């Protein structure tokens, strides 16, 4: 650099070469596919879409691109967004701040870092990176972004509501705007899916697979393969970076369950809990235990190897440890077979237990073949409302999205049995069955809010509390 204009020389050195910027300024060595991504931005590609498996370095790549753009394109506006604040601030924005700390001191001194914004201190309104969460109720996150140079980075784009993309149309269509979509391909519809499929001829598209990435361990790939199977949507999405198979006979689509795990929803005050137990004794099946408070599944867990009385003892220990105001209003137990013993003993101990025979007739007799099927579709309706939350749990995600349905000879829908799932090489969906069991609750917590969309009341010929 010359002594007269050191920053001018810096711009000349790196203006067209973000890969060199990363290597020489940030001290990192991009992988070939990351270098290709950075070069695409520098070459003027205006619409970039990358689908990837888990852990392939997309957040790091985006962070490098944003910092290069901030310093080398002036004036500029960089806006980064994601569907949840956790994904945005705990993942991508935090990653970018980490790389700011790797800048040489003279460049680091040029920026002001705030909780949701990074600015060039000397021109805070003319060159900045702004983080904005994308929600359906506030779709303006990407709207009205105009500058001589604009970079829009949408992380986990599969989960961004379509209203956000509609509001962002003006910002994305500018001649100076570059739009970058990054995501695990969780949803086979929407703008991100279209960018990789029907509209791919107008986007620069790539797929980053865990199998091909040195950033992802072979142990992770092998574990995902053994746990879920290579044909599962979990393996396709999180390892291969492929969209889920659009099985018309799958009850719960992958994107509905995955979105509920990313959602930011708090339990409403004074909400009484409902617990559900799907019991198992010994063997491969698990006893699943689910806690739900209104629209939030607060806890889901399972165990093996306990007999029925040990299971009762484990649940009652948690029940008795709570003050009366925090104890569940109902404890629902799948009472088929061995479950009846759990119901009897918990009733004897004074718990508000109710046995639910999921093999009995449903309330909507013309539509479903039994109560279990009705509860599964009730759970799907609950997820479709998009105002509920599930715990982030890979096993629960696989359980919820693995079960299929078929039509009986009389035209009724029937959820796939556990035995049929085992024949397909899938395990019993015990965690998901426990979640669905909470849909049988009579409690007001289960029948208010999003549940108002459910039009069919469940039959009440269930074993009641004596």
Secondary structure, DSSP 8 states (H G I E B T S, - for coil): --SS-HHHHHHHHHTT-HHHHIIIII-----HHHHHHHHHHHTT--EEEEEE-TTSSHHHHHHHHHHHHHHHSSSEEEEEEESSHIIIIIIIHHHHHHHHTTS-HHHHTTEEE-SSEEEEGGGTTTEEEEEEE-BTTBGGGGTT--SSSEEEEEETGGGS-HHHHHHTHHHHTSTTEEEEEEE----SSHHHHHHHTTTGGGSEEEEE-GGG-TTS-HHHHHHHHHHH-TTSHHHIIIII-------TTBSS-HHHHHHHHH------TT--EEEEEE---SSS--EEEEEEETTEEEEEEEE-S--HHHHHHHHHHHHHTS-GGGS-SEEEEE-TTTHHHHHHHHHHTT--EEEE-TTS--SSTTTBSSHHHHHHHHHHHHHHTT--B----HHHHHHHHH-BEEE-TTS-EEE--HHHHHHTT----HHHHHHHHGGG--SHHHHSGGGGG--S-----SB---
